[in-house]
Amino acid sequence: MNHKKKMRGASVLIAFLVCVSASPDAAETNWSPNSDQIVRLEKKLVLPRGARPLRDYGRYYWGTTEKGTRVIHGALVWGQQIGTHIINRQIFQKATDQGCDWIYVWYEPAKDMISVRCDGVG
């Protein structure tokens, strides 16, 4: 990945971390997953074809409640601060076809169900 593309990705992430805010209704359904839940999620995680090793991503996780069920969402972002980060708001980018430089995770702890996809079609 060239420096210009990496810097663009960093700018996008920073913009989302700073600018995305939850609505008052969403704030009532947000919760923070604990480290044990994240460890369980990452043990179950199978990265899509074309992804880098998990350790190469900045891994951002947050909790929401969907129809009364707690769900953990994640954004795995290559080229960002490596490691696990539990945050209190969602981060998504508009589909920009970043391929597996951005990976989205959806996990329902109660049923131990997980879904993983790369951004866009790349």
C-alpha positions in Angstrom: 0.0 0.0 0.0 1.5 3.3 -0.9 1.9 6.2 1.6 -0.9 8.3 0.0 -3.5 5.6 0.2 -2.4 4.8 3.8 -2.7 8.4 4.8 -6.2 8.6 3.2 -7.3 5.6 5.2 -6.0 7.2 8.4 -7.8 10.4 7.6 -11.1 8.5 7.1 -10.7 6.7 10.4 -9.9 9.8 12.3 -12.9 11.6 10.8 -15.2 8.8 11.8 -13.8 8.6 15.4 -14.2 12.3 15.8 -17.4 13.1 13.9 -19.7 10.1 14.3 -22.0 10.6 17.1 -24.9 8.4 18.3 -28.4 9.7 18.4 -30.2 10.0 21.7 -32.2 6.8 21.0 -29.0 4.9 20.1 -27.3 6.0 23.3 -29.9 4.0 25.3 -29.0 0.9 23.4 -25.2 1.2 23.5 -23.1 -0.8 25.9 -19.4 -1.7 26.2 -18.3 -5.3 25.6 -15.7 -6.6 28.1 -12.3 -8.0 27.2 -13.5 -11.6 27.8 -16.2 -11.2 25.2 -13.7 -9.7 22.7 -11.3 -12.6 23.3 -14.1 -15.1 22.7 -15.1 -13.2 19.5 -11.5 -13.1 18.2 -11.0 -16.9 18.8 -14.1 -17.6 16.7 -13.1 -15.0 14.0 -12.2 -16.4 10.6 -10.8 -13.7 8.4 -12.0 -13.5 4.8 -9.7 -14.5 1.9 -7.4 -11.7 1.1 -7.1 -10.4 4.7 -3.9 -9.9 6.5 -3.2 -11.6 9.9 -5.4 -10.4 12.7 -2.4 -8.9 14.6 -1.8 -6.5 11.7 -5.1 -4.6 12.2 -6.3 -1.9 14.5 -9.4 -3.7 16.0 -12.2 -1.4 17.1 -15.2 -2.9 18.9 -18.5 -1.5 20.3 -21.8 -2.9 21.6 -25.3 -2.2 20.5 -28.7 -3.7 21.3 -30.7 -5.0 18.3 -34.3 -6.0 19.0 -33.4 -6.6 22.6 -30.3 -8.7 21.8 -26.8 -7.5 22.6 -24.5 -7.5 19.6 -20.8 -6.6 19.3 -19.8 -4.8 16.1 -16.2 -4.4 15.0 -14.1 -2.6 12.4 -10.7 -4.1 11.7 -8.6 -1.4 10.0 -5.3 -2.1 8.4 -2.7 0.7 8.8 -4.2 2.0 12.1 -3.1 1.7 15.7 -2.6 -2.1 16.0 -4.3 -3.8 18.9 -7.8 -4.1 20.4 -9.8 -0.9 21.2 -13.2 -1.0 22.9 -15.0 2.2 21.9 -18.3 3.7 22.7 -19.6 4.6 19.3 -19.8 2.9 15.9 -17.4 3.5 13.1 -18.3 2.7 9.5 -17.1 4.2 6.3 -19.1 4.6 3.2 -18.4 1.8 0.8 -15.2 2.8 -0.8 -13.9 -0.6 -1.8 -11.1 -0.7 0.6 -11.2 -4.5 0.3 -9.8 -6.3 3.3 -8.0 -3.1 4.5 -11.4 -2.6 6.3 -13.2 -5.6 7.7 -16.6 -5.5 9.5 -17.5 -7.9 12.2 -20.9 -8.7 13.7 -21.1 -11.0 16.8 -24.0 -12.1 19.0 -22.4 -13.3 22.2 -25.5 -15.1 23.6 -25.7 -17.4 20.5 -21.9 -17.3 19.7 -22.8 -16.3 16.1 -20.4 -14.3 14.0 -20.4 -12.6 10.6 -17.4 -11.1 8.9 -17.0 -9.2 5.6 -14.4 -7.0 3.8 -15.4 -3.5 2.8 -16.8 -3.1 -0.7 -16.2 -5.8 -3.3 -12.3 -5.8 -3.4 
